[in-house]
Amino acid sequence: MRVPLINVSEIPSEGTKTVEFFGREVLVYMAGENPRAIMNACLHIGGPLERQGCDFVCQWHQAKFDGESGMRVEGPAPKDARLMYIPTRVLDGVLTYVYGE
Ligand code: FES
């Protein structure tokens, strides 16, 4: 299954862009040279995330996650929690969700 998310050229070098993915919000961003895509849901109780510098911070109770590894840095999310990355590949300049290949 392949689902195009966004042209890589439209992803800002800082911050995020929000795209719709099966009725849910996905945040796309650049981690260095690599485009990444995460579900916009905190691993505590699902609050929305905001990129602050290289990290992501939950807007509800301020859990912080590393923007490179996705691992929780601090806050009320479980210690081993990791942001929900969705599997992607860049195909013809488009960041694309790829599953089952
Ligand atoms: S929902 Fe994110 S820290 Fe509580």
Backbone and ligand atoms as CSV (ligand in chain L), in Angstrom:
chain,resi,resn,atom,element,x,y,z
A,1,MET,N,N,0.846,-1.182,0.000
A,1,MET,CA,C,0.000,0.000,0.000
A,1,MET,C,C,0.884,1.235,0.000
A,2,ARG,N,N,0.551,2.178,-0.824
A,2,ARG,CA,C,1.279,3.444,-0.872
A,2,ARG,C,C,0.288,4.606,-0.806
A,3,VAL,N,N,0.590,5.572,0.041
A,3,VAL,CA,C,-0.255,6.763,0.160
A,3,VAL,C,C,0.644,7.994,0.148
A,4,PRO,N,N,0.566,8.820,-0.915
A,4,PRO,CA,C,1.382,10.033,-0.941
A,4,PRO,C,C,0.959,10.993,0.172
A,5,LEU,N,N,1.959,11.567,0.867
A,5,LEU,CA,C,1.661,12.497,1.960
A,5,LEU,C,C,1.887,13.948,1.553
A,6,ILE,N,N,3.070,14.230,0.991
A,6,ILE,CA,C,3.409,15.630,0.681
A,6,ILE,C,C,4.671,15.640,-0.194
A,7,ASN,N,N,4.779,16.654,-1.058
A,7,ASN,CA,C,6.027,16.850,-1.786
A,7,ASN,C,C,7.108,17.238,-0.788
A,8,VAL,N,N,8.252,16.606,-0.882
A,8,VAL,CA,C,9.335,16.900,0.050
A,8,VAL,C,C,9.701,18.388,-0.003
A,9,SER,N,N,9.591,19.004,-1.173
A,9,SER,CA,C,9.933,20.427,-1.317
A,9,SER,C,C,9.003,21.334,-0.503
A,10,GLU,N,N,7.853,20.823,-0.084
A,10,GLU,CA,C,6.900,21.620,0.705
A,10,GLU,C,C,7.127,21.502,2.217
A,11,ILE,N,N,8.044,20.623,2.629
A,11,ILE,CA,C,8.300,20.441,4.065
A,11,ILE,C,C,9.273,21.518,4.510
A,12,PRO,N,N,8.892,22.313,5.525
A,12,PRO,CA,C,9.783,23.394,5.964
A,12,PRO,C,C,11.041,22.840,6.630
A,13,SER,N,N,12.133,23.589,6.542
A,13,SER,CA,C,13.379,23.136,7.171
A,13,SER,C,C,13.289,23.234,8.692
A,14,GLU,N,N,12.416,24.113,9.192
A,14,GLU,CA,C,12.149,24.204,10.637
A,14,GLU,C,C,10.646,24.077,10.844
A,15,GLY,N,N,10.256,23.601,12.005
A,15,GLY,CA,C,8.834,23.443,12.277
A,15,GLY,C,C,8.272,22.214,11.586
A,16,THR,N,N,6.971,22.236,11.379
A,16,THR,CA,C,6.288,21.070,10.816
A,16,THR,C,C,5.228,21.521,9.823
A,17,LYS,N,N,4.740,20.568,9.089
A,17,LYS,CA,C,3.568,20.776,8.250
A,17,LYS,C,C,2.592,19.656,8.616
A,18,THR,N,N,1.327,19.973,8.682
A,18,THR,CA,C,0.317,18.987,9.045
A,18,THR,C,C,-0.344,18.445,7.785
A,19,VAL,N,N,-0.435,17.130,7.691
A,19,VAL,CA,C,-1.131,16.510,6.565
A,19,VAL,C,C,-2.175,15.539,7.115
A,20,GLU,N,N,-3.214,15.323,6.338
A,20,GLU,CA,C,-4.282,14.404,6.724
A,20,GLU,C,C,-3.903,12.989,6.291
A,21,PHE,N,N,-4.146,12.044,7.182
A,21,PHE,CA,C,-3.781,10.660,6.907
A,21,PHE,C,C,-4.885,9.760,7.449
A,22,PHE,N,N,-5.728,9.246,6.581
A,22,PHE,CA,C,-6.865,8.418,6.983
A,22,PHE,C,C,-7.670,9.066,8.111
A,23,GLY,N,N,-7.920,10.366,7.991
A,23,GLY,CA,C,-8.730,11.075,8.976
A,23,GLY,C,C,-7.984,11.511,10.222
A,24,ARG,N,N,-6.695,11.240,10.301
A,24,ARG,CA,C,-5.885,11.645,11.454
A,24,ARG,C,C,-4.846,12.664,10.997
A,25,GLU,N,N,-4.308,13.404,11.969
A,25,GLU,CA,C,-3.259,14.373,11.664
A,25,GLU,C,C,-1.881,13.734,11.760
A,26,VAL,N,N,-1.089,13.982,10.739
A,26,VAL,CA,C,0.313,13.583,10.736
A,26,VAL,C,C,1.153,14.850,10.619
A,27,LEU,N,N,2.212,14.920,11.414
A,27,LEU,CA,C,3.159,16.033,11.308
A,27,LEU,C,C,4.359,15.564,10.503
A,28,VAL,N,N,4.675,16.291,9.462
A,28,VAL,CA,C,5.875,15.977,8.687
A,28,VAL,C,C,6.903,17.060,8.975
A,29,TYR,N,N,8.159,16.656,8.997
A,29,TYR,CA,C,9.228,17.595,9.336
A,29,TYR,C,C,10.541,17.061,8.819
A,30,MET,N,N,11.547,17.907,8.843
A,30,MET,CA,C,12.885,17.498,8.436
A,30,MET,C,C,13.712,17.235,9.683
A,31,ALA,N,N,14.260,16.038,9.765
A,31,ALA,CA,C,15.226,15.699,10.820
A,31,ALA,C,C,16.577,15.679,10.121
A,32,GLY,N,N,17.255,16.824,10.144
A,32,GLY,CA,C,18.467,16.954,9.334
A,32,GLY,C,C,18.065,16.933,7.866
A,33,GLU,N,N,18.619,15.999,7.118
A,33,GLU,CA,C,18.306,15.886,5.694
A,33,GLU,C,C,17.134,14.953,5.426
A,34,ASN,N,N,16.627,14.329,6.489
A,34,ASN,CA,C,15.634,13.266,6.301
A,34,ASN,C,C,14.217,13.705,6.647
A,35,PRO,N,N,13.289,13.567,5.702
A,35,PRO,CA,C,11.895,13.860,6.036
A,35,PRO,C,C,11.317,12.736,6.888
A,36,ARG,N,N,10.561,13.130,7.916
A,36,ARG,CA,C,9.950,12.156,8.820
A,36,ARG,C,C,8.477,12.475,8.947
A,37,ALA,N,N,7.726,11.504,9.412
A,37,ALA,CA,C,6.284,11.691,9.606
A,37,ALA,C,C,5.871,11.002,10.893
A,38,ILE,N,N,5.174,11.745,11.776
A,38,ILE,CA,C,4.697,11.183,13.044
A,38,ILE,C,C,3.206,11.470,13.198
A,39,MET,N,N,2.517,10.579,13.899
A,39,MET,CA,C,1.137,10.857,14.258
A,39,MET,C,C,1.146,12.012,15.257
A,40,ASN,N,N,0.198,12.921,15.112
A,40,ASN,CA,C,0.125,14.072,16.017
A,40,ASN,C,C,-0.618,13.666,17.282
A,41,ALA,N,N,0.026,12.826,18.084
A,41,ALA,CA,C,-0.589,12.337,19.316
A,41,ALA,C,C,0.512,12.010,20.314
A,42,CYS,N,N,0.390,12.593,21.478
A,42,CYS,CA,C,1.338,12.341,22.567
A,42,CYS,C,C,1.129,10.926,23.107
A,43,LEU,N,N,2.194,10.357,23.638
A,43,LEU,CA,C,2.132,8.992,24.177
A,43,LEU,C,C,1.640,8.958,25.617
A,44,HIS,N,N,1.237,10.114,26.161
A,44,HIS,CA,C,0.629,10.133,27.499
A,44,HIS,C,C,-0.860,9.829,27.327
A,45,ILE,N,N,-1.652,10.817,26.975
A,45,ILE,CA,C,-3.065,10.537,26.695
A,45,ILE,C,C,-3.522,11.202,25.401
A,46,GLY,N,N,-2.591,11.339,24.455
A,46,GLY,CA,C,-2.985,11.710,23.095
A,46,GLY,C,C,-3.017,13.176,22.765
A,47,GLY,N,N,-2.423,14.023,23.589
A,47,GLY,CA,C,-2.434,15.461,23.303
A,47,GLY,C,C,-1.695,15.809,22.013
A,48,PRO,N,N,-1.990,17.007,21.479
A,48,PRO,CA,C,-1.324,17.447,20.254
A,48,PRO,C,C,0.121,17.867,20.526
A,49,LEU,N,N,0.960,17.657,19.539
A,49,LEU,CA,C,2.388,17.933,19.681
A,49,LEU,C,C,2.763,19.206,18.943
A,50,GLU,N,N,3.789,19.855,19.466
A,50,GLU,CA,C,4.321,21.046,18.816
A,50,GLU,C,C,5.833,20.902,18.746
A,51,ARG,N,N,6.389,21.239,17.589
A,51,ARG,CA,C,7.843,21.169,17.477
A,51,ARG,C,C,8.459,22.408,18.124
A,52,GLN,N,N,9.408,22.180,19.002
A,52,GLN,CA,C,10.131,23.278,19.650
A,52,GLN,C,C,11.613,22.996,19.467
A,53,GLY,N,N,12.239,23.758,18.581
A,53,GLY,CA,C,13.621,23.462,18.214
A,53,GLY,C,C,13.638,22.133,17.497
A,54,CYS,N,N,14.451,21.200,17.984
A,54,CYS,CA,C,14.522,19.868,17.379
A,54,CYS,C,C,13.569,18.890,18.053
A,55,ASP,N,N,12.964,19.285,19.160
A,55,ASP,CA,C,12.131,18.363,19.934
A,55,ASP,C,C,10.642,18.585,19.674
A,56,PHE,N,N,9.832,17.671,20.202
A,56,PHE,CA,C,8.384,17.833,20.182
A,56,PHE,C,C,7.899,17.908,21.624
A,57,VAL,N,N,6.991,18.849,21.871
A,57,VAL,CA,C,6.436,19.043,23.212
A,57,VAL,C,C,4.921,18.932,23.122
A,58,CYS,N,N,4.355,18.154,24.047
A,58,CYS,CA,C,2.908,18.008,24.086
A,58,CYS,C,C,2.292,19.298,24.622
A,59,GLN,N,N,1.233,19.735,23.982
A,59,GLN,CA,C,0.605,20.991,24.380
A,59,GLN,C,C,-0.294,20.830,25.612
A,60,TRP,N,N,-0.588,19.608,26.002
A,60,TRP,CA,C,-1.457,19.419,27.171
A,60,TRP,C,C,-0.678,19.381,28.483
A,61,HIS,N,N,0.295,18.492,28.629
A,61,HIS,CA,C,1.013,18.380,29.913
A,61,HIS,C,C,2.526,18.447,29.730
A,62,GLN,N,N,2.978,18.901,28.564
A,62,GLN,CA,C,4.388,19.222,28.291
A,62,GLN,C,C,5.347,18.028,28.297
A,63,ALA,N,N,4.889,16.839,28.003
A,63,ALA,CA,C,5.847,15.760,27.763
A,63,ALA,C,C,6.723,16.182,26.580
A,64,LYS,N,N,8.007,15.847,26.683
A,64,LYS,CA,C,8.951,16.245,25.627
A,64,LYS,C,C,9.540,15.002,24.983
A,65,PHE,N,N,9.665,15.046,23.648
A,65,PHE,CA,C,10.190,13.916,22.874
A,65,PHE,C,C,11.313,14.411,21.966
A,66,ASP,N,N,12.334,13.597,21.837
A,66,ASP,CA,C,13.469,13.915,20.967
A,66,ASP,C,C,13.028,13.805,19.499
A,67,GLY,N,N,13.304,14.846,18.723
A,67,GLY,CA,C,12.866,14.865,17.329
A,67,GLY,C,C,13.652,13.945,16.412
A,68,GLU,N,N,14.817,13.459,16.866
A,68,GLU,CA,C,15.609,12.521,16.049
A,68,GLU,C,C,15.209,11.081,16.338
A,69,SER,N,N,15.199,10.731,17.610
A,69,SER,CA,C,14.912,9.333,17.979
A,69,SER,C,C,13.439,9.098,18.276
A,70,GLY,N,N,12.726,10.171,18.598
A,70,GLY,CA,C,11.324,10.044,18.984
A,70,GLY,C,C,11.113,9.640,20.432
A,71,MET,N,N,12.205,9.403,21.162
A,71,MET,CA,C,12.081,8.914,22.536
A,71,MET,C,C,11.674,10.039,23.493
A,72,ARG,N,N,10.925,9.652,24.515
A,72,ARG,CA,C,10.532,10.593,25.562
A,72,ARG,C,C,11.789,11.123,26.245
A,73,VAL,N,N,11.806,12.426,26.478
A,73,VAL,CA,C,12.910,13.064,27.178
A,73,VAL,C,C,12.498,13.368,28.608
A,74,GLU,N,N,11.283,13.904,28.775
A,74,GLU,CA,C,10.781,14.225,30.119
A,74,GLU,C,C,9.268,14.355,30.060
A,75,GLY,N,N,8.651,14.418,31.238
A,75,GLY,CA,C,7.208,14.613,31.303
A,75,GLY,C,C,6.471,13.325,31.600
A,76,PRO,N,N,5.117,13.397,31.614
A,76,PRO,CA,C,4.308,12.297,32.123
A,76,PRO,C,C,4.109,11.105,31.175
A,77,ALA,N,N,4.593,11.158,29.968
A,77,ALA,CA,C,4.482,9.981,29.096
A,77,ALA,C,C,5.380,8.870,29.651
A,78,PRO,N,N,5.057,7.594,29.407
A,78,PRO,CA,C,5.889,6.493,29.916
A,78,PRO,C,C,7.358,6.665,29.510
A,79,LYS,N,N,8.265,6.225,30.407
A,79,LYS,CA,C,9.710,6.439,30.200
A,79,LYS,C,C,10.225,5.875,28.877
A,80,ASP,N,N,9.693,4.748,28.433
A,80,ASP,CA,C,10.184,4.147,27.186
A,80,ASP,C,C,9.302,4.494,25.987
A,81,ALA,N,N,8.440,5.521,26.137
A,81,ALA,CA,C,7.538,5.896,25.045
A,81,ALA,C,C,8.320,6.504,23.887
A,82,ARG,N,N,7.845,6.239,22.688
A,82,ARG,CA,C,8.466,6.781,21.484
A,82,ARG,C,C,7.359,7.302,20.578
A,83,LEU,N,N,7.582,8.446,19.955
A,83,LEU,CA,C,6.601,8.994,19.026
A,83,LEU,C,C,6.219,7.945,17.988
A,84,MET,N,N,4.994,8.056,17.490
A,84,MET,CA,C,4.505,7.077,16.512
A,84,MET,C,C,4.898,7.514,15.101
A,85,TYR,N,N,6.019,6.992,14.654
A,85,TYR,CA,C,6.458,7.257,13.286
A,85,TYR,C,C,5.657,6.394,12.335
A,86,ILE,N,N,5.333,6.938,11.195
A,86,ILE,CA,C,4.709,6.097,10.187
A,86,ILE,C,C,5.765,5.791,9.120
A,87,PRO,N,N,5.740,4.571,8.589
A,87,PRO,CA,C,6.775,4.174,7.628
A,87,PRO,C,C,6.618,4.933,6.308
A,88,THR,N,N,7.687,5.568,5.890
A,88,THR,CA,C,7.637,6.368,4.665
A,88,THR,C,C,8.864,6.112,3.808
A,89,ARG,N,N,8.718,6.515,2.565
A,89,ARG,CA,C,9.803,6.503,1.599
A,89,ARG,C,C,9.610,7.717,0.699
A,90,VAL,N,N,10.686,8.265,0.165
A,90,VAL,CA,C,10.556,9.343,-0.814
A,90,VAL,C,C,10.518,8.705,-2.195
A,91,LEU,N,N,9.396,8.902,-2.889
A,91,LEU,CA,C,9.201,8.343,-4.218
A,91,LEU,C,C,8.926,9.490,-5.181
A,92,ASP,N,N,9.807,9.689,-6.143
A,92,ASP,CA,C,9.670,10.794,-7.102
A,92,ASP,C,C,9.441,12.128,-6.405
A,93,GLY,N,N,10.187,12.375,-5.334
A,93,GLY,CA,C,10.107,13.653,-4.645
A,93,GLY,C,C,8.925,13.791,-3.700
A,94,VAL,N,N,8.171,12.713,-3.519
A,94,VAL,CA,C,6.991,12.764,-2.650
A,94,VAL,C,C,7.201,11.853,-1.452
A,95,LEU,N,N,7.029,12.428,-0.239
A,95,LEU,CA,C,7.078,11.601,0.960
A,95,LEU,C,C,5.824,10.736,0.960
A,96,THR,N,N,6.033,9.430,0.980
A,96,THR,CA,C,4.941,8.489,0.754
A,96,THR,C,C,4.890,7.443,1.862
A,97,TYR,N,N,3.696,7.250,2.386
A,97,TYR,CA,C,3.480,6.159,3.336
A,97,TYR,C,C,3.557,4.856,2.556
A,98,VAL,N,N,4.400,3.936,3.049
A,98,VAL,CA,C,4.552,2.648,2.371
A,98,VAL,C,C,4.357,1.548,3.411
A,99,TYR,N,N,3.459,0.657,3.120
A,99,TYR,CA,C,3.180,-0.436,4.066
A,99,TYR,C,C,3.075,-1.756,3.308
A,100,GLY,N,N,3.721,-2.791,3.864
A,100,GLY,CA,C,3.583,-4.123,3.301
A,100,GLY,C,C,4.451,-4.418,2.110
A,101,GLU,N,N,5.508,-3.617,1.895
A,101,GLU,CA,C,6.399,-3.889,0.765
A,101,GLU,C,C,7.777,-4.248,1.285
L,1,FES,S1,S,-1.228,14.176,26.820
L,1,FES,FE1,FE,0.793,14.709,26.408
L,1,FES,S2,S,1.746,14.991,28.299
L,1,FES,FE2,FE,-0.289,14.489,28.748
